């Protein structure tokens, strides 16, 4: 488990930019990072959206990091962009600062800045992170993977 600098800047699609320490004041983060220019990220979009939706009423901030600009986020995510926080990352600075290796990736940033990451679509790892969050928040545990979700696959390089 590694730690993210509290000074790491997160800028939402609406232009709200704060250092990580300010975003984490009330709630930890639960994010899915995607590369909208790859098949791998499109394959997991629906399953990832369902997972974020499951935790959206809980005491955790859920959202997307997409390696594109604002318009690319809206185009790729469609209605999912309006449901959750969205962080455009066209220069991949945020994905690099989080130490992501493959996209898609699931990221849990605790209130103390420590993070858990599952690179690629590895349902077992995504399930472990979801179970940890469920336990910490006293929230129901989602089924990961669900019937109809893709089979496991490696993601594409995050820093490319």
C-alpha positions, 0 to 999 in steps of 0.5 A: 500500500502506498501513499499519495501526496496530500498536495496532489491536485484533483480538478473536476470536470466542472473546474473545481480544483483542490489538493487531495487533502481538501477532497479527503476532508469529509470522505475517502475516494473510490475511483475508476480510472479509464482510457477512453481511447482503448477497447479495454476501458470500454469493456468495463464501463458498465460494470465499473459504473454499477460498482460506483453506483453501489457505493454512491449513497455511502460515506465515500466520494465515487468517481471517474478519472479519464485520460482525456479532456472534458469533452472526451469525458462527456463523450466516452462516459455518456450519462455516467459522467453526470452521475459521479465526480469526473476528473479529466486527466488528458496529460495523465499527470494524475494517473502517474501521481497515483502510480497506476500501471494499467487502465482500467484501474480501481482506486481506493484513497483512504482519508489518510492518503494511503491507497489500494489499487487494482490495475486492469480488470482483475475481478478478484482484486476489485472484489477485495477492494470493494469488500474492504470498503464495505467493511469500513463503511458498514455498507453492503458488499456488491457482487464482483464480478456480476453475471455478464461482466467481462472475463479478466483481462490486463489493461493498457499501459497507464502512462502511455 
